[in-house]
Amino acid sequence: MGDVLYAGNTVKGTVNAIMLGTSILKFIIDTAIIKLVNDDKIRCLKFASSYTKYAVSTIKNNQDQSSSFKGDDLKDALVLVRSSFTYAAKIIHLVLSSSTESSIPPEEAFFLANDLLDLVPSVESFVGSRFALSIVPALKQWLPVLILGLVCRWLIGPQNEMTANICLFDDSCLPLWVTAVAKNELDAKEPGQDEQSEHVAEREDSPSSRKLAEMMVILLKKGSPRILDCLGGVLLSTLKLMLQRSEYDIVLGITRFVCARLLGNKTSALEKLQLTHDSLRDNFFEIDRYVREEPVDDGDSRQLLESTKELIRSVLPEI
């Protein structure tokens, strides 16, 4: 990807490189529509992922340097990124629409969906909420496709292949959007839950990430229970990694998003959600073991984990 898009270290050269990547994505869409790239789905998905990461890291690097994007250059780059978002989402749509139970979508569709969702917190972090919110209209249009990209391998495949142990991430590539959703839940803490007040005070408002969470909840509650079940399992599969990284606030935030937002703290909501049910149960026992066996000396950290266990008990009273 770097060899294809390399265009020098100047701001103008960077914008040109992003423009080239956007043009390539558009070319992929055009050729896919006329059936020229049916056998190259994985390469197309990989290119779109590489380009998305490149565009975000380039904007970040330029903002970190004295010769950072300014004025029209920044606007041009973000317009191109927004267009690229649409083209890359269309690639996922084309791949999924041609998939069947006998040809399960490649895992690259899952990773590209995460990369595109990561654009929201990334742009917000690097250039501010105003620019990140400009991506929201495109996000709203293509969020159903991105959600399907996240769950397609378990949604389209045979039901008996769905297990609670479905995490495809390693420690180096946990998605930023998952962390953003978790932090949004902690910012919106419920009355009387003061144990997270210190963590909340340290964070700034993230309106675009909040929009992402709100739109995701609305879509999942209106859609198929199986889609909600698969996404609940995907989110909850990250908690063991968060425990290993001692990110206990994220553990609580994701659990709250699933239990309070998606399930509404209702035990009955889990009746048709076997994957989410099993993931919550497994996480409860993993957190319980972690509290007993691992050195969690900090009182606030221990309280975060205990609060997570109580949330799970609220929807799984049998444990």
C-alpha positions in Angstrom: 0.0 0.0 0.0 2.8 2.4 0.9 4.5 1.8 -2.5 1.3 2.4 -4.4 0.3 5.6 -2.6 3.7 7.1 -1.9 3.7 10.7 -3.1 6.3 12.5 -1.0 6.2 14.1 2.4 4.6 17.4 1.5 1.0 18.2 2.5 0.1 18.6 -1.2 1.7 15.3 -2.0 -0.3 13.6 0.8 -3.6 15.0 -0.5 -2.7 13.7 -3.9 -1.9 10.3 -2.5 -5.3 10.2 -0.7 -6.9 11.2 -4.0 -5.2 8.4 -5.8 -6.4 5.8 -3.2 -9.9 7.2 -3.5 -9.8 6.9 -7.3 -8.6 3.3 -7.0 -11.5 2.4 -4.7 -13.9 4.0 -7.2 -12.4 2.0 -10.0 -12.8 -1.2 -7.9 -16.5 -0.5 -7.5 -17.0 0.3 -11.2 -15.3 -2.9 -12.3 -17.1 -5.0 -9.7 -20.4 -3.8 -10.9 -19.7 -5.1 -14.4 -18.4 -8.4 -12.9 -14.7 -7.9 -13.6 -13.3 -8.6 -10.1 -15.5 -11.5 -8.8 -12.4 -13.6 -8.2 -10.5 -10.9 -6.4 -12.7 -10.1 -3.4 -10.1 -10.7 -0.8 -7.5 -8.4 -2.6 -10.2 -5.7 -2.9 -11.1 -5.9 0.7 -7.4 -5.9 1.8 -6.7 -2.9 -0.4 -9.6 -0.9 1.1 -8.5 -1.7 4.6 -4.9 -0.7 3.9 -6.0 2.5 2.2 -8.3 3.4 5.2 -5.5 2.9 7.7 -3.1 4.8 5.5 -5.4 7.8 5.1 -6.1 8.0 8.9 -2.4 7.6 9.8 -1.4 10.2 7.3 -3.8 12.8 8.7 -2.6 12.0 12.2 1.1 12.3 11.2 0.6 15.6 9.5 -1.3 17.0 12.4 1.5 15.9 14.7 4.1 17.8 12.6 4.7 21.5 12.2 3.7 21.3 8.5 0.3 20.0 9.4 -2.9 20.1 7.3 -4.5 23.5 7.3 -7.5 25.2 5.8 -8.3 23.9 2.3 -5.8 21.1 2.4 -7.4 19.6 5.4 -10.9 20.0 4.0 -9.8 18.4 0.7 -8.3 15.5 2.5 -11.4 14.9 4.7 -13.8 15.2 1.7 -11.7 12.5 0.0 -11.7 10.3 3.1 -15.5 10.6 3.3 -15.8 9.6 -0.3 -13.5 6.7 0.3 -15.6 5.6 3.3 -18.6 5.3 0.9 -16.6 3.4 -1.7 -15.1 0.9 0.8 -18.6 0.3 2.3 -19.9 -0.4 -1.2 -17.1 -3.0 -1.5 -18.4 -4.8 1.6 -21.9 -4.6 0.2 -20.9 -6.2 -3.1 -19.0 -9.0 -1.3 -21.9 -9.8 1.1 -24.5 -9.7 -1.6 -22.7 -12.4 -3.5 -22.1 -14.6 -0.4 -24.2 -17.7 0.4 -24.1 -20.4 3.1 -21.8 -22.4 0.9 -19.4 -19.4 0.4 -19.1 -17.6 3.8 -17.7 -14.1 3.4 -13.9 -13.8 4.0 -12.8 -12.5 7.3 -11.3 -9.5 5.5 -14.9 -8.1 5.3 -15.0 -8.1 9.1 -11.7 -6.3 9.4 -12.7 -3.7 6.8 -15.9 -3.0 8.6 -13.9 -2.3 11.8 -11.4 -0.1 9.9 -14.3 2.0 8.6 -15.9 2.3 12.0 -12.6 3.3 13.4 -12.6 6.4 11.1 -15.1 8.1 13.4 -13.0 8.2 16.6 -9.8 8.6 14.6 -10.8 11.7 12.8 -12.4 13.1 15.9 -9.2 12.5 17.9 -6.8 13.9 15.2 -8.7 16.9 13.8 -11.7 17.5 16.1 -15.4 16.7 16.4 -16.6 19.2 13.8 -14.7 17.3 11.0 -15.7 13.9 12.5 -19.4 14.8 12.4 -19.0 15.5 8.7 -18.6 11.7 8.2 -21.8 10.9 10.1 -24.2 11.3 7.1 -22.2 8.7 5.2 -22.0 6.5 8.3 -25.7 6.6 8.8 -26.3 5.5 5.2 -23.8 2.6 5.3 -24.0 1.5 9.0 -26.4 -1.4 8.2 -23.8 -2.7 5.8 -20.9 -2.2 8.3 -22.9 -4.1 11.0 -23.5 -6.9 8.6 -19.8 -6.9 7.8 -19.0 -7.3 11.5 -21.3 -10.3 11.9 -21.4 -11.9 8.4 -19.2 -14.8 9.2 -21.5 -16.0 12.0 -24.7 -14.8 10.4 -24.4 -16.5 7.1 -22.6 -19.6 8.2 -24.3 -22.6 9.8 -25.9 -21.9 13.2 -23.9 -24.6 15.0 -20.6 -22.8 14.0 -21.5 -19.9 16.3 -19.6 -20.0 19.5 -18.9 -17.5 22.3 -15.2 -17.7 21.5 -15.3 -15.6 18.3 -12.8 -12.8 18.8 -10.7 -12.3 15.6 -8.6 -9.6 17.2 -5.1 -9.8 18.6 -3.7 -7.5 21.2 -2.3 -5.1 18.6 -5.5 -4.4 16.6 -8.4 -3.9 19.0 -10.8 -1.6 17.2 -10.9 2.1 18.3 -14.7 2.3 17.8 -15.3 -0.4 20.5 -13.3 1.7 23.0 -15.2 4.8 21.9 -18.5 3.1 22.5 -17.4 1.9 25.9 -16.2 5.4 27.0 -19.5 6.9 25.7 -21.3 4.6 28.1 -19.1 5.6 31.0 -19.7 9.3 30.2 -23.4 8.6 30.4 -23.2 7.0 33.9 -26.3 6.4 35.8 -27.2 8.3 39.0 -25.5 7.0 42.1 -22.7 5.3 40.2 -19.9 7.5 41.5 -17.1 4.9 41.3 -16.4 6.0 37.7 -16.5 9.7 38.3 -12.7 10.1 38.2 -12.5 8.3 34.9 -15.4 10.3 33.5 -13.8 13.6 34.5 -10.7 12.8 32.5 -12.5 12.4 29.2 -13.8 14.9 26.7 -17.1 14.8 25.0 -17.2 12.7 21.8 -20.3 13.7 19.9 -19.5 11.7 16.7 -18.8 8.5 18.7 -22.0 9.1 20.7 -23.9 9.4 17.3 -22.3 6.1 16.3 -23.5 4.3 19.4 -27.0 5.8 19.2 -27.5 4.8 15.5 -26.1 1.3 16.2 -28.6 0.7 19.0 -31.6 1.9 16.9 -30.6 -0.3 14.0 -30.0 -3.4 16.1 -33.2 -3.1 18.1 -35.3 -2.7 14.9 -33.5 -5.5 13.0 -33.1 -9.2 13.3 -32.5 -10.7 16.8 -29.8 -12.9 15.2 -27.9 -9.9 14.0 -28.1 -8.3 17.5 -27.0 -11.6 19.0 -24.0 -11.9 16.7 -22.9 -8.3 17.3 -23.3 -8.7 21.1 -21.1 -11.7 20.9 -18.5 -9.8 18.8 -18.4 -6.9 21.4 -18.2 -9.2 24.4 -15.5 -11.3 22.8 -13.1 -8.4 23.4 -13.4 -8.3 27.1 -10.8 -10.9 27.9 -8.2 -8.9 26.0 -9.3 -5.8 27.9 -8.8 -7.6 31.1 -5.3 -8.6 30.1 -4.6 -5.0 29.3 -6.1 -3.9 32.7 -8.6 -1.6 30.9 -11.3 -2.3 33.4 -13.3 0.8 32.5 -13.6 -0.5 28.9 -14.7 -3.8 30.3 -17.5 -2.1 32.2 -18.4 0.2 29.3 -18.9 -2.6 26.8 -20.8 -4.7 29.2 -23.1 -1.7 30.0 -23.6 -1.1 26.3 -24.7 -4.6 25.7 -26.8 -5.0 28.9 -28.3 -1.6 29.3 -28.6 -0.4 25.7 -29.0 -3.5 23.6 -30.9 -5.7 26.1 -32.5 -2.9 28.2 -31.4 -4.8 31.4 -34.2 -7.3 30.6 -33.6 -11.0 31.3 -36.3 -11.9 28.7 -34.3 -10.2 26.0 -31.8 -13.0 26.1 -34.3 -15.7 25.2 -33.4 -15.6 21.5 -29.8 -14.4 22.0 -27.8 -17.6 22.7 -24.4 -16.2 21.7 -24.8 -13.1 23.8 -26.1 -15.1 26.7 -23.2 -17.5 26.6 -20.7 -14.7 26.1 -22.0 -12.8 29.2 -21.9 -15.9 31.3 -18.4 -16.8 30.2 -17.3 -13.2 30.9 -18.8 -13.2 34.3 -16.9 -16.3 35.4 -13.7 -14.9 33.7 -14.0 -11.6 35.6 -14.8 -13.4 38.8 -11.7 -15.6 38.4 -9.6 -12.6 37.5 -10.7 -10.7 40.7 -9.8 -13.7 42.8 -6.5 -14.7 41.3 -5.0 -11.6 39.7 -3.4 -8.7 41.7 -6.1 -6.1 41.3 -4.9 -3.9 44.2 -6.4 -0.6 43.2 -9.8 -0.1 44.9 -11.3 1.8 41.9 -10.3 -1.0 39.5 -11.8 -3.7 41.7 -15.0 -1.7 41.9 -15.2 -1.4 38.1 -15.0 -5.2 37.8 -17.5 -5.7 40.6 -19.9 -3.3 38.9 -19.4 -5.3 35.6 -20.4 -8.5 37.5 -23.5 -6.8 38.9 -24.5 -5.7 35.4 -24.3 -9.2 34.1 -26.2 -10.6 37.1 -29.0 -8.1 36.3 -29.7 -9.9 33.0 -28.5 -13.4 34.1 -29.9 -13.8 37.6 -29.2 -17.6 37.5 -25.4 -17.1 37.9 
